[in-house]
Amino acid sequence: MSHPFSQIPELQLSSDSMGVIRIPTEQDVPLTGRVRALIDAAEFQRLRQVTQLALASRVYPGAVHTRFEHALGVYHNALRYIWQLGQDPNFAATVTPRDAEVLIVSALLHDIGHWPFCHPIEDMDLPGMPPHETFAREFLQDGSELANVLQAEWGIHPDEILDVLNGESGSRSTQLRRSILSGPIDIDKMDYLVRDSQHCGVPYGRNFDRNRLIGALVVNEAADGLAITSKGRTAAEMMVFARYVMFSEVYWHHAVRAATCMLARAFYEVHADLDPATLFRMTEPELIGALCRAAAGTETARLAEGLFGARRNLYKRLVEFSISQQSDLYQSIRSLSYVESVQLAVRLTQHLRKGGFELADADLLIDAPPLHREVEFRVDVRMTRPDRWQPLRELSPIVDAMARTQFDDCVKKVRVFVHPDVERCDRLESAVVDFLHTNVVSTDTARSSQS
C-alpha cells in the first residue's frame, strides 16, 4: 500500500530532480523548486542575519548559528514527522495532503517574524513593543515576495500559514499540526536542542535518540496531538532531560544571563528614542549600531560597549537566589515586572551609594526570569500490553519529578550582577541582601497580611 503523502514532492526523496542544501552536522536537507523559491525570498533571507542564541556567543564562541539554519532543520524534521505519522491511519484520516503541505511551509516559516535579540526584548514586556507574530503577518502580507511565492508555487494563502503558526482554535487537523510545530516533542525542539548543543560545543542537547523517538510517533487518542508508542518512552525521557540541562547549562548559564541582562537594560534606557517598526526590520549588525548610537554619551554606553565594543566586558555575578537558596527573595523578585525590577535596581544603587559604595547609575543590574513559564512536558504513551493510553509522567519518574517541580524554578535563578570594575566583597553582598529583604520580601509580607 502506498504512503498517503507520497505525492507531496518534498517527500519524494528518491526523485532525481531533488536538490539538497547541507547544514551542520552533515545534514542534507531536500529542496524542491518551490521550497527554494521560499528560501530565496528576501523576507526569508533576512534570517541569515538573526542569530539563534543572541548573546550566548559571548560565552560559547561557536554559538553564531542563525535562524536561517534552524528553519531549514525544522523544515527537514517536518518531512520526517509527516512520513512517520503517515503510517498511522488516524493521522491520514485527520490531516489531508494539502494540510500536510501547509505544515511543511509553516515549519519553514515558523520563525519568519523574529528580529535580532527578539526573545530578550519581548521578555521585557514593554508598552508599545509589538510581538514577533505581528511581523510574521507583515512579512506574509499580500504583495510580499513570500506571499506571491506561496500562492503561485504552492496554491496556499498566507492566512493558512498564520492560522497554524499563531491561531488558537480550529479543527482537529489544525490542533494536531500545531502540536507538531509547538508541543512536547515538536519539530522545533527536536532541532534546536541538537543544533544549539552542537554549536555551543556541549553534549547535553544531543544525548537523546532522535531516530528512535521519531520512529515511535503516533497520533494521540483524541487525534488532536502527538503521542508516542512505548518504544519511544526512553528517548522521550532523555529529550526531557536534555532540555532541562540545556536550560541549566546554556540558556540560563550565569554569564549568558549577564550579557542578556546588560542588553535588556541598555535597550530599556534608550528604547523611547528608537522606532520599533524600523528597528525590528534591521539586521543584527544594524540593530547593534542603532543601539550603540542611541547610548553614546550616556551611562548606557558602558553597557553597550561591554557587549559590542572591541573588548568584552561582561558584568559579574554578585548574589544569586533560587527556589532552594533564599527562596523568599527568589519568589518575591521573580514576581516583579521588568520595569519594576529596573526601579528596584535603581533604588538599590542609590542605597548603596549612601552606604559608601562607589557605583555609577547602571553598575548594578537585577536579572529575574520573565513572568511567563515554560510549557510543562505532557505526552501520552500508547501501551500495547494491555492496549491503553497512559501519560508519560505516570510511567517515568524523571518526567514526573519535573512535572511536580516547576521546570523554571529548577533551572532559572534571580541574580544581581555588577560592573566588573566594582569590587565584590562580603560587605557589598550583605548590603544588597539586607536591602532586598527589607524592601521586597517585607513589602510582599505586608501586602499579604493586608489582603
Protein Blocks (a to p, Z undefined) as FASTA:
>chain_A
ZZfklmpmklmmmbmklccddddehiacdddfklmmmmmpmklmmmmmpcfklmmmmmmm
mlmccfklmmmmmmmmmmmmmmmmmmpmklmmmmcfklmmmmmmmmmmmmmmpcehklmm
mmnopghiacfklmmmmmmgghiaklmmmmmmnopafklmmmmmmmmbdcfklmmmmmmm
ncfklcklmmmmmmmmmmnopaklmmccfklmmmmgccdfkopaccddfklmmmmmmmmm
mmmmmmmmmmmgfklmmmmmmmmmmmmmmmmmpcfklmmmpcfklmmmmmmmmmgopakl
mmmmmmmmmbdcddddfbdcdfknokllmmmmmmpcfklmmmmmmmmmmmmmmnopacdf
klpccddddfbdcdddddddddfbdcddddfklmpmklmmmmmpcfklmmpccdddddfk
lccdfklmmmmmmmmmmmmmmmmmmmmmmZZ
